[in-house]
């Protein structure tokens, strides 16, 4: 994989995170190219050795840079995917691996725009990619080669863990891990509000909640125990923690989380249907 030419079309927060993770993993920077919206962003990438063009100054930047790429990563918004694929179709090498990071855009939609290209992959990384702690889901088109999927796994391994799934699972995966950080941050927000309502300062609430979260996650990772075991270790019979768990259990969090996930999957299906 060390000699693969990787081109990022669109370098927002996620595309930039994967690009920088690839560099940090030791991939030769001279084999990495990128297109950006603004010339300012292109200049910043060129400063670290990436071959970068902005669509602001070069409207055909996507077609120009993807012309010799082994792997093309689509970091543009979902509504831009079809237009970008149409734009690069004639220049793109037939054996290139084309990876979309756009939620809701199905492989059949990509294939309709690239009928002569077989190595099509959907990916769903999450924002911890920015600190090298992502979880990325991958789903490949039925025509994609094993080598193509391996290349995608190699790429996203530079920013964390990778899970291979069938395409019918990718929307659920997106809701679980792709949107997962938002679940966590929302819970933290509410947890801190409760702490403040009990008389703690904002600073104290942040320390109590965030340090507890970080420490608990570290213990889960280091201990090798199941969450249920660690929970029971904290929950003394007849104690205060038992009352907390009982109250949360009465709220039927499993049903609530399932409803939230279903809502996200339904929205992804709506986005996909709009592109059919």
C-alpha positions as CSV (number, residue, x, y, z in Angstrom):
1,X,0.0,0.0,0.0
2,X,3.0,2.3,0.4
3,X,3.0,3.2,-3.3
4,X,-0.7,4.1,-3.6
5,X,-1.5,7.5,-4.9
6,X,-4.4,8.9,-2.7
7,X,-6.5,11.8,-3.8
8,X,-9.0,13.6,-1.5
9,X,-11.7,15.4,-3.3
10,X,-13.1,17.8,-0.7
11,X,-11.2,18.4,2.5
12,X,-13.6,19.5,5.2
13,X,-13.1,18.5,8.8
14,X,-13.4,14.7,8.1
15,X,-11.4,14.7,4.8
16,X,-8.7,16.7,6.5
17,X,-8.6,14.4,9.5
18,X,-8.2,11.3,7.3
19,X,-5.6,13.0,5.1
20,X,-3.5,14.0,8.1
21,X,-3.9,10.6,9.7
22,X,-2.5,9.1,6.5
23,X,0.5,11.4,6.6
24,X,1.0,10.6,10.3
25,X,1.0,6.9,9.5
26,X,4.1,7.5,7.4
27,X,2.5,7.4,3.9
28,X,4.7,9.4,1.5
29,X,3.2,12.9,1.3
30,X,4.2,13.2,-2.3
31,X,1.7,10.5,-3.1
32,X,-1.2,12.5,-1.5
33,X,-3.2,15.1,-3.4
34,X,-6.3,17.1,-2.4
35,X,-8.8,19.6,-3.7
36,X,-10.2,22.3,-1.5
37,X,-13.0,24.9,-1.7
38,X,-10.7,27.9,-1.0
39,X,-7.3,28.8,-2.2
40,X,-6.3,29.5,1.4
41,X,-6.9,25.9,2.3
42,X,-5.0,24.7,-0.7
43,X,-2.0,26.8,0.3
44,X,-2.0,25.3,3.8
45,X,-1.9,21.8,2.4
46,X,0.8,22.7,-0.1
47,X,2.8,24.0,2.9
48,X,3.0,20.4,4.3
49,X,3.9,18.9,0.9
50,X,0.4,17.8,-0.3
51,X,-0.3,18.5,-4.0
52,X,-3.4,20.7,-3.6
53,X,-5.7,22.7,-5.9
54,X,-8.7,24.8,-5.0
55,X,-11.9,24.8,-7.0
56,X,-11.8,28.6,-6.3
57,X,-8.9,29.0,-8.6
58,X,-9.1,25.8,-10.7
59,X,-12.7,24.9,-11.5
60,X,-11.5,21.5,-12.9
61,X,-9.4,20.7,-9.9
62,X,-11.3,17.4,-9.1
63,X,-10.8,16.0,-12.6
64,X,-7.1,17.1,-12.8
65,X,-6.0,15.5,-9.5
66,X,-8.0,12.3,-9.7
67,X,-6.6,11.5,-13.1
68,X,-3.7,9.5,-11.8
69,X,-5.1,8.4,-8.4
70,X,-5.2,4.8,-7.2
71,X,-7.6,5.7,-4.4
72,X,-10.1,8.6,-4.5
73,X,-11.8,9.7,-1.3
74,X,-14.9,11.8,-1.7
75,X,-15.1,14.2,1.1
76,X,-17.8,16.5,-0.3
77,X,-21.4,16.9,0.9
78,X,-24.0,14.2,0.0
79,X,-25.8,16.5,-2.5
80,X,-22.5,17.1,-4.3
81,X,-21.5,13.4,-4.8
82,X,-23.2,12.8,-8.1
83,X,-21.9,16.0,-9.6
84,X,-18.4,15.3,-8.5
85,X,-18.5,11.7,-9.8
86,X,-19.8,12.9,-13.2
87,X,-17.1,15.5,-13.3
88,X,-14.3,13.0,-12.8
89,X,-15.7,10.0,-14.7
90,X,-13.7,10.5,-17.9
91,X,-10.4,11.2,-16.2
92,X,-10.5,8.6,-13.4
93,X,-8.5,5.4,-14.0
94,X,-10.8,2.4,-14.4
95,X,-9.2,0.5,-11.6
96,X,-9.2,3.3,-9.1
97,X,-10.8,2.7,-5.7
98,X,-13.5,5.3,-5.2
99,X,-14.6,5.8,-1.5
100,X,-17.5,8.0,-0.5
101,X,-17.7,9.4,3.0
102,X,-21.2,10.9,2.4
103,X,-24.1,9.6,4.5
104,X,-27.2,8.4,2.6
105,X,-25.6,8.0,-0.8
106,X,-26.0,4.4,-1.9
107,X,-23.5,2.4,-3.9
108,X,-26.0,2.0,-6.8
109,X,-26.1,5.8,-7.0
110,X,-22.3,6.0,-7.3
111,X,-22.3,3.2,-9.8
112,X,-24.9,5.0,-12.0
113,X,-22.4,7.9,-12.2
114,X,-19.4,5.7,-12.8
115,X,-20.7,2.8,-14.9
116,X,-17.2,1.7,-16.0
117,X,-15.7,1.7,-12.6
118,X,-16.1,-1.4,-10.3
119,X,-14.2,-0.6,-7.1
120,X,-16.8,1.5,-5.3
121,X,-16.8,1.7,-1.5
122,X,-19.0,3.5,1.1
123,X,-17.4,4.6,4.3
124,X,-18.7,6.1,7.5
125,X,-15.9,7.4,9.8
126,X,-16.8,9.4,12.9
127,X,-15.3,12.6,14.2
128,X,-12.8,11.1,16.6
129,X,-10.8,10.6,13.4
130,X,-9.5,14.0,14.3
131,X,-7.6,12.5,17.2
132,X,-6.8,9.2,15.6
133,X,-9.6,7.4,17.5
134,X,-12.2,6.9,14.9
135,X,-14.5,4.0,14.1
136,X,-15.1,3.6,10.4
137,X,-17.6,1.4,8.8
138,X,-16.9,0.1,5.2
139,X,-19.3,-1.4,2.7
140,X,-18.2,-2.4,-0.8
141,X,-20.1,-2.7,-4.1
142,X,-20.6,-6.3,-5.3
143,X,-18.2,-5.6,-8.2
144,X,-15.4,-4.3,-6.0
145,X,-12.3,-6.4,-5.6
146,X,-10.9,-7.7,-2.4
147,X,-7.9,-5.6,-2.9
148,X,-10.1,-2.5,-3.2
149,X,-11.7,-3.2,0.2
150,X,-8.3,-3.9,1.6
151,X,-7.1,-0.5,0.4
152,X,-10.0,1.2,2.0
153,X,-9.3,-0.6,5.3
154,X,-5.7,0.4,5.1
155,X,-6.6,4.0,4.6
156,X,-9.0,4.3,7.5
157,X,-6.9,2.3,9.8
158,X,-4.6,5.3,9.8
159,X,-7.2,7.1,12.0
160,X,-8.6,4.3,14.1
161,X,-10.6,1.1,14.0
162,X,-12.4,-0.3,10.9
163,X,-15.5,-2.5,10.7
164,X,-16.6,-4.1,7.4
165,X,-20.3,-4.5,6.9
166,X,-22.9,-5.2,4.2
167,X,-24.4,-2.1,2.7
168,X,-27.8,-2.7,4.2
169,X,-26.1,-2.2,7.6
170,X,-24.3,1.0,6.8
171,X,-27.1,3.4,7.7
172,X,-27.5,1.7,11.1
173,X,-23.8,1.9,11.6
174,X,-23.9,5.5,10.7
175,X,-26.5,6.1,13.5
176,X,-24.5,4.1,16.0
177,X,-20.9,5.2,15.5
178,X,-21.1,7.9,12.9
179,X,-23.6,9.9,15.0
180,X,-22.4,8.2,18.2
181,X,-20.2,11.1,19.3
182,X,-23.3,13.4,19.2
183,X,-25.1,10.9,21.5
184,X,-22.3,11.1,24.0
185,X,-22.0,14.8,23.9
186,X,-25.7,15.3,24.4
187,X,-25.7,13.0,27.4
188,X,-22.7,15.0,28.8
189,X,-24.6,18.2,28.3
190,X,-27.6,16.9,30.3
191,X,-25.4,15.3,33.0
192,X,-23.6,18.6,33.6
193,X,-26.9,20.5,33.7
194,X,-28.1,18.2,36.4
195,X,-24.9,18.7,38.4
196,X,-25.2,22.5,38.1
197,X,-28.8,22.3,39.2
198,X,-27.6,20.6,42.4
199,X,-25.4,23.6,43.3
200,X,-22.1,22.8,41.6
201,X,-20.3,25.4,39.6
202,X,-19.9,25.0,35.8
203,X,-16.2,24.2,36.4
204,X,-17.0,21.7,39.1
205,X,-19.7,20.0,37.0
206,X,-17.3,19.7,34.0
207,X,-14.7,18.1,36.2
208,X,-17.2,15.7,37.9
209,X,-18.8,14.6,34.6
210,X,-16.0,14.6,32.1
211,X,-13.3,13.1,34.4
212,X,-15.8,10.4,35.4
213,X,-16.5,9.7,31.7
214,X,-12.8,9.6,30.7
215,X,-11.9,7.5,33.7
216,X,-14.7,5.0,33.2
217,X,-13.9,4.6,29.5
218,X,-10.2,4.0,30.3
219,X,-11.2,1.4,32.9
220,X,-13.4,-0.3,30.4
221,X,-10.6,-0.4,27.8
222,X,-7.9,-1.5,30.2
223,X,-9.9,-4.1,32.3
224,X,-11.2,-6.2,29.5
225,X,-14.4,-6.6,31.4
226,X,-17.9,-6.3,30.0
227,X,-19.7,-3.0,30.8
228,X,-22.4,-5.0,32.7
229,X,-19.7,-6.4,35.0
230,X,-18.1,-3.0,35.7
231,X,-21.6,-1.6,36.4
232,X,-22.4,-4.3,38.9
233,X,-19.0,-3.7,40.6
234,X,-20.2,-0.1,41.3
235,X,-23.7,-1.1,42.3
236,X,-24.0,-2.2,45.9
237,X,-27.3,-4.0,46.7
238,X,-29.7,-1.6,48.3
239,X,-27.4,1.4,47.7
240,X,-27.7,4.7,46.0
241,X,-26.3,3.5,42.6
242,X,-28.9,0.8,42.5
243,X,-31.6,3.4,42.8
244,X,-30.0,5.3,39.9
245,X,-29.9,2.3,37.7
246,X,-33.5,1.3,38.6
247,X,-34.7,4.8,37.7
248,X,-32.9,4.7,34.3
249,X,-34.2,1.2,33.7
250,X,-37.8,2.4,34.3
251,X,-37.2,5.0,31.6
252,X,-36.6,2.1,29.1
253,X,-33.4,3.6,27.6
254,X,-33.1,0.6,25.2
255,X,-36.4,1.5,23.6
256,X,-35.5,5.2,23.5
257,X,-32.1,4.5,21.9
258,X,-33.7,2.2,19.4
259,X,-36.2,4.8,18.4
260,X,-33.5,7.4,17.9
261,X,-31.5,5.0,15.8
262,X,-34.6,4.1,13.7
263,X,-35.2,7.8,13.1
264,X,-31.7,8.3,11.8
265,X,-31.9,5.3,9.5
266,X,-35.2,6.5,8.1
267,X,-33.6,9.9,7.4
268,X,-30.7,8.2,5.6
269,X,-33.2,6.2,3.5
270,X,-35.0,9.5,2.6
271,X,-31.7,11.0,1.4
272,X,-31.0,7.9,-0.7
273,X,-34.5,7.9,-2.2
274,X,-34.1,11.5,-3.2
275,X,-31.0,10.5,-5.3
276,X,-32.7,7.7,-7.1
